[in-house]
């Protein structure tokens, strides 16, 4: 039975850290991340809006290939909304089960910003980024997922 896990959370909430820890103890699970494709395609992490479709499709294809090979997959990105180009996209993967890993969403903005500053590859206004993500956030529901795991 193949499972797709989706990390859901703001920048700095610990999505990638949790995904990496999870796979240490679950050798049948692999991580697929749009950020990894951005780095691979550009030689460094660089967000280029014109590459969004290519990045998303590459991430989708990698996840689908891993599922077909018998692995479970963690989609490591914000997944903040139900939109078809966000969480809705991953629901088209051929998996038996969909699980949300919901990262902390109740912390003050400064908590996320402080954690996010540990990643030196992005130079942006982190306060505005997190505030924008908080406004856009749609909590996951059991209509979307078979299970929601709240990460503390």
N, C-alpha and C positions, 0 to 999 in steps of 0.2 A: 504494500500500500504506500503510494508516494504522497508526500506532504509538501505543500508550499507554505513556508513561514514568511510573513511580511513584517519587517520592523516598521513601527509607526511611531513617529516622534519628531520633535523639533531639532534643529541644529544644536549639537552639544548635549543631547539627551542620553547619549551612550549607545546608540543603535549599532554602530560598527564594533564597538568594544564588546557588547553583548553577543553579537553574531560570532565573533572570533572565539569567545569563551565557549559558546554553545558547541561549535564544531569540534573543539578539543575533546569533548566527552561524547560526541555523536559522530563517529567516523563515516556513517552513511549519509551525512549531510554536507552540502557544499554551499558556499556563499557566492551570490552573483550581485554585482554592484555597478550601477551606472557610473559612479565616480571612478571605478577601476577602468572602465572603458574610456572615460574622458582622459585619464592619464595615459592609457595605452595609445590612443589615437593622436594625442597632442604632444607626447613626450614628457609632459608634466600635467599636473591638474590645472585645467583651464576650462571655465564654463563659457561655452559659445552657444547662444540660443539657436543659431542656425544648424547646429549639430544634434539638437534634441531628438528628432525623429530617428536618426541613425543610431544614436546612443540607446534609445529606448528599444528599438528593434533588435539591436545586437544583444542587449541584456535579455530580452524575451527569448531570442533564439538560443542563447547559451543556457538559460534555465530549462527550456524545452528539451534540449539535447541531454542535459544532466538527468532530467526526469526519465527520459527514454532509456538512459543507461542504468536506471534503477536507484538513483540517488534522490534524497530529499533535498530541497533547495530553500535557502534563505534569500529573499529579495531584500537587500540592504540599501534602503533609501527612505526618504521621509514618509512617503505614502500617506500624506496628510488628508487627502480628500477622496471621496468615492468616485470621482470623475473617471470617464472612460480612458483618459490618458494618464491616470494615476492608478489607484487600487483596482479600478475596473479592468484595466489592461491585463493585469496579472491573473485575474479570474478566468481568462481564456486559456491559461496553461492547462495541459492535460494531467491533472493531479486528482487524487482521491479525496484529499482533505486540504482545507485552507485554514491556517492558524495565524492570528494576529499576535505579535509580540508588541504590546502597547507600553512604550517607555513612559517615564514620569511626565505628566502634562500639567502639573499643579505648582511647579516651582516658580520663583520670581525670575524675571528676565535675566538678571545679573548672574544667576546660577548657571544658566545655559551658556551665556556669553563667556564666563570664566572657563568653563569646560571646553568650549569651542576654540578658544585662543590657543589651546594645546596643539592644534593643527596649523602649522605655519604657512600652508600653501594657499590660503585664501586671504586676500586683503580687501576687506569690505566693511561696511558699517554693520557690525554684528547685532547691535541693539535693534536696528531697523529690520534686519533680516528675521530675527526671532519674533519680534512684534508682528510682522507681516504673517509669519507662519502661524502664530497663535490666533490671529483673526481668521485665517483660512481653514483652520483645523476642523475636521468633522470626525467625531469619535467613531470608532468602528462599532458595528452592531452584529448581533448573531444572525441577522438576515444576510449579511455579507460573508461571515466566517462561521466555520464549524466550532471554533473555540477562540476565546480571547484570553491571552495570558498577560496579566499586568505585571510589569517588571518594576521593582522598587529601586 
